[in-house]
């Protein structure tokens, strides 16, 4: 953060990296092989560190997961404000509420205020000229020399829509417009196949919000970075087509696998009322389903979770999400080995060939596809060439 008199400027992300560089050897680590990763706002923080000259050369790999940008709520996570813009949007409100507007040192005044009283959502990244020097990640110019793996969940954007308190959406156009989203053509953004008007609207909103805030901007980032060489020669890009939603958030039944007599804990393969929402990859990514006391919904949840853990940790070790098969055999990681042999290797996106890895289950013979929703992104004016 930084105020207009330039008395405060810093980045906890850069400070944390400096600490890791100083101490990683004490934990048996290698300062030349640091991988940073984060999800949601954490993914946006990774993007900002990639943009920061102060972080350059301090990490070798990056995994921004579900990194926001584009339109509506997502915009400010990838497009950074000037100091004046930030003050107008949030800073002046914080100062006024804390009675610090006329203080000689606004920063010293704020430091005397209990932290819990400063919760105003002033979360914006600011172009301070030192830690952030441009209003977005520059995708033209010198290579960042960073190994990159990134992606989203299939309906990442749904929880970021505001839902009517009475639970009913009588008018899809007004509902979307009230949160800064355009009314899309239904041929590109079809409603869910249901007679329930509200659930039908949620189907339109889920795809629109995901494309507008996640998919289009992230795919455009990969495309431009590979075209220019800023992101090197390859990026491992993914999309989760199976999730296990965190129980605490967003508490939308449509993000939970629907329960049936055959699947009392939910059917993760259901084609109805089963959206793959934001944060639905976190529990399996950290191998935490059992630790959280959550049941396996079917026979595939455990090998699916193991596959995610094995591929993401493989990237952290080797900058390649394909674990060495001898490594898997030696450790008895048979389910992941079987999955790799059946599905083939995870192929990266490269210049001229924008590949994507579908992380779903059961394993298919080919889990590799191409960038998605290109027509939708074109309609939203965020095609793959958006940054070019």
DABELTA-V538566 format. One record per residue. N is the residue number from 1. SS is DSSP state (2 for helix, 1 for strand, 0 for the rest). OMEGA is omega in whole degrees, 0 to 359 (* if undefined). Layout:
BEGIN
n:N ss:SS omega:OMEGA
n:N ss:SS omega:OMEGA
END
This chain:
BEGIN
n:1 ss:0 omega:179
n:2 ss:0 omega:177
n:3 ss:0 omega:190
n:4 ss:0 omega:178
n:5 ss:0 omega:173
n:6 ss:0 omega:181
n:7 ss:0 omega:180
n:8 ss:0 omega:178
n:9 ss:0 omega:181
n:10 ss:0 omega:179
n:11 ss:0 omega:177
n:12 ss:2 omega:178
n:13 ss:2 omega:178
n:14 ss:2 omega:179
n:15 ss:2 omega:178
n:16 ss:2 omega:177
n:17 ss:2 omega:179
n:18 ss:2 omega:179
n:19 ss:2 omega:180
n:20 ss:2 omega:179
n:21 ss:2 omega:181
n:22 ss:2 omega:191
n:23 ss:2 omega:187
n:24 ss:2 omega:178
n:25 ss:2 omega:179
n:26 ss:2 omega:180
n:27 ss:2 omega:180
n:28 ss:0 omega:183
n:29 ss:0 omega:183
n:30 ss:0 omega:181
n:31 ss:0 omega:179
n:32 ss:0 omega:185
n:33 ss:0 omega:180
n:34 ss:0 omega:173
n:35 ss:1 omega:177
n:36 ss:1 omega:175
n:37 ss:1 omega:180
n:38 ss:1 omega:184
n:39 ss:1 omega:179
n:40 ss:0 omega:175
n:41 ss:2 omega:175
n:42 ss:2 omega:175
n:43 ss:2 omega:177
n:44 ss:2 omega:177
n:45 ss:2 omega:176
n:46 ss:2 omega:178
n:47 ss:2 omega:180
n:48 ss:2 omega:177
n:49 ss:2 omega:175
n:50 ss:2 omega:181
n:51 ss:2 omega:189
n:52 ss:0 omega:176
n:53 ss:0 omega:180
n:54 ss:0 omega:179
n:55 ss:0 omega:184
n:56 ss:0 omega:178
n:57 ss:0 omega:183
n:58 ss:0 omega:175
n:59 ss:0 omega:185
n:60 ss:0 omega:181
n:61 ss:1 omega:181
n:62 ss:1 omega:177
n:63 ss:1 omega:173
n:64 ss:1 omega:183
n:65 ss:1 omega:178
n:66 ss:0 omega:180
n:67 ss:0 omega:187
n:68 ss:0 omega:176
n:69 ss:0 omega:173
n:70 ss:0 omega:190
n:71 ss:0 omega:171
n:72 ss:2 omega:184
n:73 ss:2 omega:185
n:74 ss:2 omega:193
n:75 ss:2 omega:189
n:76 ss:2 omega:180
n:77 ss:2 omega:180
n:78 ss:0 omega:178
n:79 ss:0 omega:192
n:80 ss:0 omega:183
n:81 ss:1 omega:166
n:82 ss:1 omega:179
n:83 ss:2 omega:181
n:84 ss:2 omega:178
n:85 ss:2 omega:180
n:86 ss:2 omega:178
n:87 ss:2 omega:181
n:88 ss:2 omega:184
n:89 ss:2 omega:187
n:90 ss:2 omega:189
n:91 ss:2 omega:182
n:92 ss:2 omega:177
n:93 ss:2 omega:178
n:94 ss:2 omega:181
n:95 ss:2 omega:182
n:96 ss:2 omega:182
n:97 ss:2 omega:180
n:98 ss:0 omega:182
n:99 ss:0 omega:181
n:100 ss:0 omega:186
n:101 ss:0 omega:185
n:102 ss:0 omega:181
n:103 ss:0 omega:178
n:104 ss:0 omega:173
n:105 ss:0 omega:182
n:106 ss:2 omega:181
n:107 ss:2 omega:179
n:108 ss:2 omega:178
n:109 ss:2 omega:181
n:110 ss:2 omega:181
n:111 ss:2 omega:178
n:112 ss:0 omega:181
n:113 ss:0 omega:177
n:114 ss:0 omega:186
n:115 ss:2 omega:183
n:116 ss:2 omega:178
n:117 ss:2 omega:181
n:118 ss:2 omega:182
n:119 ss:0 omega:183
n:120 ss:0 omega:180
n:121 ss:0 omega:178
n:122 ss:0 omega:190
n:123 ss:0 omega:193
n:124 ss:0 omega:173
n:125 ss:0 omega:188
n:126 ss:1 omega:174
n:127 ss:1 omega:183
n:128 ss:0 omega:179
n:129 ss:0 omega:181
n:130 ss:0 omega:179
n:131 ss:0 omega:173
n:132 ss:0 omega:188
n:133 ss:0 omega:178
n:134 ss:0 omega:188
n:135 ss:0 omega:175
n:136 ss:0 omega:175
n:137 ss:0 omega:181
n:138 ss:0 omega:184
n:139 ss:0 omega:169
n:140 ss:0 omega:179
n:141 ss:0 omega:184
n:142 ss:0 omega:177
n:143 ss:0 omega:179
n:144 ss:0 omega:181
n:145 ss:0 omega:181
n:146 ss:0 omega:173
n:147 ss:1 omega:190
n:148 ss:1 omega:173
n:149 ss:1 omega:184
n:150 ss:1 omega:178
n:151 ss:1 omega:188
n:152 ss:1 omega:167
n:153 ss:1 omega:191
n:154 ss:0 omega:177
n:155 ss:1 omega:185
n:156 ss:0 omega:192
n:157 ss:0 omega:188
n:158 ss:2 omega:184
n:159 ss:2 omega:180
n:160 ss:2 omega:172
n:161 ss:0 omega:177
n:162 ss:0 omega:183
n:163 ss:0 omega:180
n:164 ss:0 omega:182
n:165 ss:0 omega:179
n:166 ss:0 omega:176
n:167 ss:0 omega:184
n:168 ss:0 omega:174
n:169 ss:0 omega:182
n:170 ss:0 omega:186
n:171 ss:0 omega:183
n:172 ss:2 omega:183
n:173 ss:2 omega:180
n:174 ss:2 omega:181
n:175 ss:2 omega:179
n:176 ss:2 omega:180
n:177 ss:2 omega:181
n:178 ss:0 omega:179
n:179 ss:0 omega:171
n:180 ss:0 omega:179
n:181 ss:0 omega:180
n:182 ss:0 omega:176
n:183 ss:0 omega:189
n:184 ss:0 omega:172
n:185 ss:0 omega:185
n:186 ss:0 omega:176
n:187 ss:0 omega:179
n:188 ss:0 omega:182
n:189 ss:0 omega:187
n:190 ss:0 omega:175
n:191 ss:0 omega:174
n:192 ss:0 omega:182
n:193 ss:0 omega:182
n:194 ss:0 omega:176
n:195 ss:0 omega:179
n:196 ss:0 omega:186
n:197 ss:2 omega:182
n:198 ss:2 omega:179
n:199 ss:2 omega:176
n:200 ss:2 omega:178
n:201 ss:2 omega:178
n:202 ss:2 omega:178
n:203 ss:2 omega:176
n:204 ss:2 omega:183
n:205 ss:2 omega:182
n:206 ss:2 omega:181
n:207 ss:2 omega:181
n:208 ss:2 omega:181
n:209 ss:2 omega:179
n:210 ss:2 omega:178
n:211 ss:2 omega:186
n:212 ss:2 omega:186
n:213 ss:2 omega:185
n:214 ss:2 omega:193
n:215 ss:2 omega:187
n:216 ss:2 omega:184
n:217 ss:2 omega:180
n:218 ss:2 omega:177
n:219 ss:2 omega:178
n:220 ss:2 omega:177
n:221 ss:2 omega:180
n:222 ss:2 omega:182
n:223 ss:2 omega:183
n:224 ss:2 omega:181
n:225 ss:2 omega:177
n:226 ss:2 omega:178
n:227 ss:2 omega:183
n:228 ss:2 omega:185
n:229 ss:0 omega:179
n:230 ss:0 omega:180
n:231 ss:0 omega:178
n:232 ss:0 omega:185
n:233 ss:0 omega:182
n:234 ss:0 omega:175
n:235 ss:1 omega:176
n:236 ss:1 omega:185
n:237 ss:1 omega:185
n:238 ss:1 omega:170
n:239 ss:1 omega:179
n:240 ss:1 omega:176
n:241 ss:0 omega:173
n:242 ss:0 omega:180
n:243 ss:0 omega:173
n:244 ss:0 omega:191
n:245 ss:0 omega:175
n:246 ss:0 omega:184
n:247 ss:0 omega:186
n:248 ss:0 omega:187
n:249 ss:0 omega:5
n:250 ss:0 omega:180
n:251 ss:0 omega:174
n:252 ss:0 omega:184
n:253 ss:2 omega:182
n:254 ss:2 omega:175
n:255 ss:2 omega:179
n:256 ss:0 omega:175
n:257 ss:0 omega:184
n:258 ss:0 omega:181
n:259 ss:0 omega:177
n:260 ss:0 omega:177
n:261 ss:0 omega:180
n:262 ss:0 omega:181
n:263 ss:0 omega:184
n:264 ss:0 omega:177
n:265 ss:0 omega:179
n:266 ss:0 omega:180
n:267 ss:0 omega:184
n:268 ss:0 omega:179
n:269 ss:0 omega:180
n:270 ss:0 omega:178
n:271 ss:0 omega:182
n:272 ss:0 omega:175
n:273 ss:0 omega:184
n:274 ss:0 omega:181
n:275 ss:0 omega:183
n:276 ss:0 omega:194
n:277 ss:1 omega:180
n:278 ss:0 omega:180
n:279 ss:0 omega:180
n:280 ss:0 omega:178
n:281 ss:0 omega:190
n:282 ss:2 omega:182
n:283 ss:2 omega:178
n:284 ss:2 omega:181
n:285 ss:2 omega:179
n:286 ss:0 omega:179
n:287 ss:0 omega:192
n:288 ss:0 omega:182
n:289 ss:0 omega:181
n:290 ss:0 omega:181
n:291 ss:0 omega:178
n:292 ss:0 omega:180
n:293 ss:0 omega:182
n:294 ss:0 omega:182
n:295 ss:0 omega:169
n:296 ss:0 omega:186
n:297 ss:0 omega:177
n:298 ss:0 omega:183
n:299 ss:0 omega:183
n:300 ss:0 omega:184
n:301 ss:2 omega:182
n:302 ss:2 omega:179
n:303 ss:2 omega:176
n:304 ss:2 omega:178
n:305 ss:2 omega:180
n:306 ss:2 omega:178
n:307 ss:2 omega:180
n:308 ss:2 omega:179
n:309 ss:2 omega:184
n:310 ss:2 omega:182
n:311 ss:2 omega:180
n:312 ss:2 omega:178
n:313 ss:2 omega:175
n:314 ss:2 omega:178
n:315 ss:2 omega:180
n:316 ss:2 omega:180
n:317 ss:2 omega:193
n:318 ss:2 omega:185
n:319 ss:0 omega:176
n:320 ss:0 omega:183
n:321 ss:0 omega:176
n:322 ss:0 omega:180
n:323 ss:0 omega:175
n:324 ss:0 omega:185
n:325 ss:2 omega:178
n:326 ss:2 omega:174
n:327 ss:2 omega:180
n:328 ss:2 omega:180
n:329 ss:2 omega:183
n:330 ss:2 omega:183
n:331 ss:2 omega:179
n:332 ss:0 omega:179
n:333 ss:0 omega:191
n:334 ss:2 omega:184
n:335 ss:2 omega:178
n:336 ss:2 omega:177
n:337 ss:2 omega:179
n:338 ss:2 omega:180
n:339 ss:2 omega:180
n:340 ss:2 omega:181
n:341 ss:2 omega:180
n:342 ss:2 omega:187
n:343 ss:2 omega:186
n:344 ss:0 omega:185
n:345 ss:0 omega:173
n:346 ss:0 omega:181
n:347 ss:0 omega:181
n:348 ss:0 omega:167
n:349 ss:1 omega:177
n:350 ss:1 omega:179
n:351 ss:0 omega:180
n:352 ss:0 omega:182
n:353 ss:1 omega:186
n:354 ss:0 omega:182
n:355 ss:1 omega:179
n:356 ss:1 omega:178
n:357 ss:1 omega:175
n:358 ss:1 omega:178
n:359 ss:1 omega:179
n:360 ss:0 omega:180
n:361 ss:0 omega:4
n:362 ss:0 omega:182
n:363 ss:0 omega:176
n:364 ss:0 omega:180
n:365 ss:0 omega:178
n:366 ss:0 omega:179
n:367 ss:0 omega:181
n:368 ss:1 omega:176
n:369 ss:1 omega:179
n:370 ss:1 omega:179
n:371 ss:0 omega:189
n:372 ss:0 omega:173
n:373 ss:0 omega:181
n:374 ss:2 omega:178
n:375 ss:2 omega:178
n:376 ss:2 omega:179
n:377 ss:2 omega:176
n:378 ss:2 omega:179
n:379 ss:2 omega:179
n:380 ss:0 omega:181
n:381 ss:0 omega:174
n:382 ss:0 omega:180
n:383 ss:0 omega:178
n:384 ss:0 omega:180
n:385 ss:0 omega:185
n:386 ss:0 omega:184
n:387 ss:0 omega:183
n:388 ss:0 omega:*
END
